[in-house]
């Protein structure tokens, strides 16, 4: 992928269609790629924001994060050029993969217990 491909600005309709195909929990809102995560409370919101922050720093592409009790909103838009670019889609895919990861059956890691009290991300209520 060339530098011009990475920085090509997507029109809203084109970005919306691509999200529907690749990242269905994301949407285009106010010129940004947007995803709202519902979580179990403040601690979970901070943990998720920290994970997203780590990915963003490694990618050197920084989203807007809005945190509140029980929710984290992620908004992606490339600052230079000013619009939605391939960089935004790439980071959205990384965020989605990190949040969706769970240990597989039979692995050494057990994963979060099935008890709803220990749920981290409330996927059944995820928006975006």
DADA-V884825 format. One record per backbone hydrogen bond with DSSP energy under -0.5 kcal/mol. NH is the residue of the N-H (numbers start at 1). CO is the residue of the C=O. Records with the same first field share a line. If there is no record, write none. Layout:
# DADA-V884825
NH: CO + CO
This chain:
# DADA-V884825
6: 2
7: 3
8: 5
10: 84
15: 11
16: 12
17: 13
18: 14
19: 15
20: 16
21: 17
22: 18
23: 19
26: 23
27: 34
29: 27 + 32
32: 29
33: 76
34: 27
35: 74
36: 127
37: 35 + 72
39: 37 + 70
40: 120
45: 41
46: 42
47: 43
48: 44
49: 45
50: 46
51: 47
52: 48
53: 49
54: 50
55: 51
56: 52
57: 53
58: 54
59: 55
60: 56
61: 56
63: 61
64: 75
66: 73
68: 71
71: 68
72: 37
73: 66
74: 35
75: 64
76: 33
78: 83
83: 78 + 81
86: 6
87: 6
88: 85
89: 85
90: 86
91: 87
92: 88
93: 89
94: 90
95: 91
96: 92
97: 93
98: 94
99: 95
100: 96
101: 97
107: 104
118: 115
119: 116
122: 38
123: 121
125: 122
126: 123
127: 36
